[in-house]
């Protein structure tokens, strides 16, 4: 073995040591930080009188807060669901015209209950309890 072979093996070995941990981590089933708040997290409060939340004051309005999509379905009824698609983790959005939640990445469609209408999403979006007191929405976990 000559000096050139030794240097090539050292470089190759170093590259493998740097690349392999990230490859192995990307294959894990851990939902990661974008999966939404976990059990026991502090409630999220949304003040509907603030201009930044005005979209929630009309039927069909929606807003994403801390990886949760909040939707005004009418008659002071709000739903709160994870905004992370269960297929590959893209952020979903509410289509008020169709009355459903759509993933822009691969076409999954969800009902406002979180259930899958059209895949490839393998499971429903996580749903969170929402209450309205005056102008304050509270989402609990």
N, C-alpha and C positions, 0 to 999 in steps of 0.2 A: 504494500500500500504506500503510495507516494503522498507527499505533502498536499497536493491538490485534492486528492480523494478525502483526506482527513478534514480539510477545510469545508468541502462540500457537505460532508456528513454532519459536521457541527452546525452549519447554517441550516440544513434541512431539519435537524433535530430541534434547533431553537425555534424555527418556524412552526413546527408541529406543537411545541409547548405553548406557543402564543395563540395559535388558531384553535386548537382542540377544545379548550374550556368554553369558548363562545359558541362553538358548534354544538356541544353537548347541552349547554344551557338553552339554546334556541329550540331544542327538541323536547323540552320539559312541558308538562301539562299545567304548570303553575299559571294561574290566570294573570298574575302580575299586578302592578299598581293601577292599571287602567280598568280593572274589573268592577270598580265601584266600591263604595264603602262597605265594610264588613259588619257583622253582627256586633252590637255594643258600641258602634260609632255614635257620636253626638248627632242629634237630629239636625236636619237642614231646615232653615226657615227662609222663606221668600216673602218679602214685603211687596204686595201688589200695587201699593201706592207709589213706588219708586219708578221713575221713567224707564230704567233699564229692564224692568219686568213687565212693561206695558203689553207685550205680546200675549201674556197670559190672561189679560182682561177680556179677550174676545173668544168666542167659541171657535175652536180650530187653531188657536194660538199655541205655540210650544216654545220651550226653551231648554237648553241643556245646562245643568248645574252639577258640577262634581261627578261627571260621568253618569248622570241620571237625566233622562228626558222627561220633562213635565209637560203634560198636555191638558188643555182645557177642552173637555168633551161637551160642555154645555150645561146649563142649569146649575152652575156652581159645583160641577163634578169635575175633579181633576184626577189624572192617573200619573203615576211615577214609575218608570221602568228603567232598567239598566240601558244605557245608550250604546253599549258595546255588543255588536253582533256576535252571536254564539258560534258562527261559522269560522271566521278568521280574525275577529277582533276589530273590525272597522267600526267607525262611528255611524250609527243609524240616524235617520231624520224622519220627521213626521210629514206626511203628505196630506194636508187638510182636504184637498179636493177628492182624494180617494178614501180618506178616512182610515189610513193605515200607516204603518211605520216601515220604511224601506231602507235597505242597505245598498249604498251606491257601488260597492265593490263587486259583489257577485249576484245581486238580484234577490236576496232573501226578502220576504215580506212578512210582517207581523201584524196581528190585530192589536187594538189598543188594550187588550187584556194581556198582551205579551206572547200569546200563542202563535206558533208558526202557521202562516197561511200558505206560503210557498218557499221551499228550500232553495239552497242547500243547507240552510241552518238546521242543526241537529236537535235543538231544544229551544224552549221558550225563553224570552227575556225575563230576567228576575224582576218581580213586581214589589213595590214598597208601599206601605200604608201612607195615605195623605189625608190631612185634615185641614179645614178652613175655619179660622176664627177671625171674624172681622176682615181685615185686609191681609192677614198673615196665613200663608200656607206652611204647614209643617210636615216634613217627610221624616218618618222614623224607620229605624232598622231593627 
